[in-house]
Amino acid sequence: MLKLVKRLGGDRSGATAIEYGLIAAFIALALTASLPSIRKNLTGVFNTVDTELGQAKKAAKN
């Protein structure tokens, strides 16, 4: 029984897969947390572009 416990304790073959899984989970968490601010920033950029294009269109008509 002690031999089995030592052998299982020394087996590290699944450790890398678990580490990659944790890294992927943290990346997903970071993306999920940052998406609202990214969306807000992109909305601001597109609104600014829309406003500028509208003003340029009006200026071109005059």
Distance bins in CASP14 RR format, pairs under 12 A and 6 or more apart:
PFRMAT RR
TARGET T0000
AUTHOR 0000-0000-0000
RMODE 2
METHOD distances of the structure
MODEL  1
1 7 0 0 0 0 0 1 0 0 0 0 0
1 8 0 0 0 0 0 1 0 0 0 0 0
2 8 0 0 0 0 0 1 0 0 0 0 0
2 9 0 0 0 0 0 1 0 0 0 0 0
3 9 0 0 0 0 0 1 0 0 0 0 0
3 10 0 0 0 0 0 1 0 0 0 0 0
4 10 0 0 0 0 0 1 0 0 0 0 0
4 11 0 0 0 0 0 1 0 0 0 0 0
5 11 0 0 0 0 0 1 0 0 0 0 0
7 13 0 0 0 0 0 1 0 0 0 0 0
8 14 0 0 0 0 0 1 0 0 0 0 0
9 15 0 0 0 0 0 1 0 0 0 0 0
12 18 0 0 0 0 0 1 0 0 0 0 0
12 19 0 0 0 0 0 1 0 0 0 0 0
14 20 0 0 0 0 1 0 0 0 0 0 0
14 21 0 0 0 0 0 1 0 0 0 0 0
15 21 0 0 0 0 0 1 0 0 0 0 0
15 22 0 0 0 0 0 1 0 0 0 0 0
16 22 0 0 0 0 0 1 0 0 0 0 0
16 23 0 0 0 0 0 1 0 0 0 0 0
17 23 0 0 0 0 0 1 0 0 0 0 0
17 24 0 0 0 0 0 1 0 0 0 0 0
18 24 0 0 0 0 0 1 0 0 0 0 0
18 25 0 0 0 0 0 1 0 0 0 0 0
19 25 0 0 0 0 0 1 0 0 0 0 0
19 26 0 0 0 0 0 1 0 0 0 0 0
20 26 0 0 0 0 0 1 0 0 0 0 0
20 27 0 0 0 0 0 1 0 0 0 0 0
21 27 0 0 0 0 1 0 0 0 0 0 0
21 28 0 0 0 0 1 0 0 0 0 0 0
21 29 0 0 0 0 0 1 0 0 0 0 0
22 28 0 0 0 0 0 1 0 0 0 0 0
22 29 0 0 0 0 0 1 0 0 0 0 0
23 29 0 0 0 0 0 1 0 0 0 0 0
23 30 0 0 0 0 0 1 0 0 0 0 0
24 30 0 0 0 0 0 1 0 0 0 0 0
24 31 0 0 0 0 0 1 0 0 0 0 0
25 31 0 0 0 0 0 1 0 0 0 0 0
25 32 0 0 0 0 0 1 0 0 0 0 0
26 32 0 0 0 0 0 1 0 0 0 0 0
26 33 0 0 0 0 0 1 0 0 0 0 0
27 33 0 0 0 0 0 1 0 0 0 0 0
27 34 0 0 0 0 0 1 0 0 0 0 0
28 34 0 0 0 0 0 1 0 0 0 0 0
28 35 0 0 0 0 0 1 0 0 0 0 0
29 35 0 0 0 0 0 1 0 0 0 0 0
30 37 0 0 0 0 0 1 0 0 0 0 0
30 38 0 0 0 0 0 1 0 0 0 0 0
31 37 0 0 0 0 0 1 0 0 0 0 0
31 38 0 0 0 0 1 0 0 0 0 0 0
31 39 0 0 0 0 0 1 0 0 0 0 0
32 38 0 0 0 0 0 1 0 0 0 0 0
32 39 0 0 0 0 0 1 0 0 0 0 0
34 40 0 0 0 0 0 1 0 0 0 0 0
34 41 0 0 0 0 0 1 0 0 0 0 0
35 41 0 0 0 0 0 1 0 0 0 0 0
35 42 0 0 0 0 0 1 0 0 0 0 0
36 42 0 0 0 0 0 1 0 0 0 0 0
36 43 0 0 0 0 0 1 0 0 0 0 0
37 43 0 0 0 0 0 1 0 0 0 0 0
37 44 0 0 0 0 0 1 0 0 0 0 0
38 44 0 0 0 0 0 1 0 0 0 0 0
38 45 0 0 0 0 0 1 0 0 0 0 0
39 45 0 0 0 0 0 1 0 0 0 0 0
39 46 0 0 0 0 0 1 0 0 0 0 0
40 46 0 0 0 0 0 1 0 0 0 0 0
40 47 0 0 0 0 0 1 0 0 0 0 0
41 47 0 0 0 0 0 1 0 0 0 0 0
41 48 0 0 0 0 0 1 0 0 0 0 0
42 48 0 0 0 0 0 1 0 0 0 0 0
42 49 0 0 0 0 0 1 0 0 0 0 0
43 49 0 0 0 0 0 1 0 0 0 0 0
43 50 0 0 0 0 0 1 0 0 0 0 0
44 50 0 0 0 0 1 0 0 0 0 0 0
44 51 0 0 0 0 1 0 0 0 0 0 0
44 52 0 0 0 0 0 1 0 0 0 0 0
45 51 0 0 0 0 0 1 0 0 0 0 0
45 52 0 0 0 0 0 1 0 0 0 0 0
46 52 0 0 0 0 0 1 0 0 0 0 0
46 53 0 0 0 0 0 1 0 0 0 0 0
47 53 0 0 0 0 0 1 0 0 0 0 0
47 54 0 0 0 0 0 1 0 0 0 0 0
48 54 0 0 0 0 0 1 0 0 0 0 0
48 55 0 0 0 0 0 1 0 0 0 0 0
49 55 0 0 0 0 0 1 0 0 0 0 0
49 56 0 0 0 0 0 1 0 0 0 0 0
50 56 0 0 0 0 0 1 0 0 0 0 0
50 57 0 0 0 0 0 1 0 0 0 0 0
51 57 0 0 0 0 0 1 0 0 0 0 0
51 58 0 0 0 0 0 1 0 0 0 0 0
52 58 0 0 0 0 0 1 0 0 0 0 0
52 59 0 0 0 0 0 1 0 0 0 0 0
53 59 0 0 0 0 0 1 0 0 0 0 0
53 60 0 0 0 0 0 1 0 0 0 0 0
54 60 0 0 0 0 1 0 0 0 0 0 0
54 61 0 0 0 0 0 1 0 0 0 0 0
55 61 0 0 0 0 0 1 0 0 0 0 0
55 62 0 0 0 0 0 1 0 0 0 0 0
56 62 0 0 0 0 0 1 0 0 0 0 0
END
